[in-house]
Amino acid sequence: MWNLSESAINNLVALPETGMSFQLVEATVWGKSTPMLILNSEHAIDLGQAELTVGDDPATILRNGLRVIEVLKLDIV
């Protein structure tokens, strides 16, 4: 989990939330584009290893949710 800078926090606060107190964004980290889960516009978790799938059907949403939970369990603060 990464703590974000004040300027990053200010930029994220201006964007709409994906859900209650979180945002899913695409960020460039060390020259590589990766999906990030942002919590309360302050903390970022790299979801690159979650292998999320694009889709809006319930099975895909559930599978992606379970993959995010697995990443959260493995993340070192």
Secondary structure, 3 states (H helix, E strand, C coil): CEECCHHHHHHHHCCCCCECCEEEEEEEECCEEEEEEEECCCEEEECHHHCCCCCCCHHHHHHHHHHHHHHHHHCCC
